[in-house]
């Protein structure tokens, strides 16, 4: 199981570039090319403290495809992302 981080606005995924600068990531187009974090706490920690604070980030479980976003009313807590459309039966 693993977790990747996606920029909600651009749709790009983060890949650690091995550098130690303020923003140590490259943006990649494909989820398969993104950095995979071994745990949900690790991915949310990285997306909270090492990414651009002014962007919105989504954490994706690569096994289940469940997505999580920061609940701004609760500060730094990530919660399941609500459905984005109306289901048609």
N, C-alpha and C positions, 0 to 999 in steps of 0.2 A: 504494500500500500504506500502511496505517496501523495504529495500535495504540491500543486504549482500555483503561482501567483500571476494574475492577469490584470492589466489596466482596463478598467471598465470603459473608459471613454475611447481609447484607441483600439482595444481588442488585442493588443500585443501582450506577450508573455515575457517574464523576466528570466534571464540567464546570467548567472554570476560570471563575471569576466576575469576573476582571479586577482583583481586589483583591490587596493585598500583605500581608495579615495572616497569622497562623500557619497557617491552614487555608484557602487561597484557592480552595475548590471548593464547588459546589453538587452535591447528589445528584440525579440524574435517573433516571427509570424505563427509558428506552429507549436502547439502544445507539446509535441514530441521532442522539440528542441529546447524546451524550457528547463530551468533548474528544478529538480524534484527534491522536495524536502521530506524527510522520513516520518514526520509527525505533524499533526494539526497545530500543536503549540509552537513548534519550530517555525512553520510557515506564517502563522499569525504574528509571531515575534518579529520576523524579518519584515513582513509587510507593514508593521507598525513603526519600527524603529530605523529601518535602513532604506526605505523607499521615499519618494517625493511625498511629503505630508499633504500637499495640496491636491494630489490626485486621488481618485477613488480606486480601491483595489478589491479584487475578488480572489478568494482562495478556493481552489477546485480540488476535490478528492478525485484522484485519477482512477481509482477503482470503481467508485459508485457514481461518479459524475455529479455528486451533490456539490452545491456552491454555497459559499458563505461570504457575507459582506459585513462591514463595520456598522454597528448600530450607533448612530451619532448621538442619540438621546442617552445612551449608556456609556459614552466615552470610547474606550478602546476595545470593547467587547465585540467579537465576531459572532454573528447569528446566521441561521439558515436564510438564504436569499428567498424572498417571496416569489411565487410564480409571476411571470411577466405578461400573461395573456389570459384570455377567456377560453376555457376548454370547449371545444365544439364536439357534441355527441352525435 
